[in-house]
Structures are given as C-alpha cells and as structure tokens.
Amino acid sequence: MLAEYYEQIETIVLNLTLVALFALMGYAIHDVLKKNDVPLVGRAVVYLVLFLGAAGFLAKGLIQVFWSNSGV
C-alpha cells in the first residue's frame, strides 16, 4: 500500500518541510532584526523579500497542479 502512494507522500512531506523552513527563516530574521534595532522600512523590505520567496514556491506548486490536471 505504501508503494502506491509513495509519490503523494513524498510531495506532502516536501511541502511541509518547505513551510517549516520558511517559518524558521522568518523566526531567525525576526530575531536578528529585533536585536539590531532595524528601522521599520528595513524590516518591511526584508519581510517582503521573504514573502516573495515563499509566494514563488506557492505559485510553482499551483502551476504544477494545473498543468498536471490539464495533461501537459
């Protein structure tokens, strides 16, 4: 039974790992910005870059789902 769902399990674990990785990066960045007393504009830029990286992975996943469902 496990062999039948190996690809789905692998995809789910990969996605959960990426979410955990981005969360850990967010916590680390938050800690560094807090300790170094970075101005609000600098914090906004750093968080925007982190969000855009995560949004890129999300867009990639959605494109893969749509392409696989359309038969491409």
C-alpha positions, 0 to 999 in steps of 0.5 A: 500500500505504501508503494502506491502512494509513495509519490503523494507522500513524498510531495506532502512531506516536501511541502511541509518541510518547505513551510517549516523552513520558511517559518524558521527563516522568518523566526531567525530574521525576526530575531536578528532584526529585533536585536539590531534595532532595524528601522521599520522600512528595513524590516518591511523590505526584508519581510517582503523579500521573504514573502516573495520567496515563499509566494514563488514556491506557492505559485510553482506548486499551483502551476504544477497542479494545473498543468498536471490536471490539464495533461501537459 
